[in-house]
Amino acid sequence: MILKFNGFIAALFAAIIIAYFLPQGIEIFPLKTITDIGIGLIFFFYGLKLSPAEFKMGFLNYKVHIVIQLTTFVVFPLLAIILLPFFEAGTGSDLWIALFFLGTLPSTVSSSIVMVSLAKGNLPTAIFNASLSGLIGIIATPLWLSFFMKKSGEFDFGSIILKLFLQIILPLIIGLILQRFWGEFARKNSKQLSLLDKTTIILIVYSSFSASFLSNLFERISILEMTKLGAMVVVLFFAVYYGLGFLSNKLGFNTPDKITAQFCGTKKSLVHGSVMVKVIFGSSASTGLLLLPIMLYHSLQLLLVAWYAERYRKQRIIEIETEKL
């Protein structure tokens, strides 16, 4: 399979390069205001696009739902905790916090659904789980972080939830309320609206890495440590992907359900990661570092899952043709 050029991934890494050479550019535009508005609009349109009919179709496949949600919000964070001994500073390590933050994030919505559809998996179940994961993550991600950061005085769970409510939950609720008026329009124009998501994320990445470069944060981290972080991101993906495949076989999932479990259970949302960094940590110097693992993981998951999806697609075509005989 020939992998297509991904302009969004290229733009993300271009934003980091620009932030390195022009970190002061953050002061030219009111990026905080722009990104705050962008975050609200992302979840407003998310509420508009959340189709109740498609959501209900996948509701009854409870075994797959349980496996995916437990993997996303329990197994992933626990795997990150298992890797803690590899960091000398323990929970005080910025690198480990960044890796743990990746582990606590919800699944991505759009790419999960696209890849499950390509691989001929259980699409209604994928839609349900990807949507549910995004909603659970609004609470689960900061809750997990609170266990390791509240002692530092940098993390006030109550104030974080209030910020999340104002910037994420409230726009989402408004979108859901207005769905009967504008929902169909939002779903028909989801590709155009996704440009807003991507633009907001690129701006968050730029502003986060600008703050990190201005504080010389990355100069304190060796190439060896960065390589170790990258290797752990790869290990997390393969451990979860093949672990879900093994568990799906043990539970007797059919091929479409196995595809959905593996694809939705391994995904981590760059949208939620970028938003959470912005809302929870503001303009802290460490935000660029916190975003690095999710950016690496996002790139990795797109490449690998696209390859696995093509393999599954060919397998499913053969299975379907065999069933017809």
PyMOL commands that set and color helices and strands:
alter all, ss='L'
color gray80, all
select helices_A, chain A and resi 7-21+23-27+31-49+52-57+62-82+84-86+90-92+94-104+110-118+123-152+157-177+179-188+190-214+217-220+223-250+255-266+270-281+287-324
alter helices_A, ss='H'
color red, helices_A
deselect
rebuild
show_as cartoon
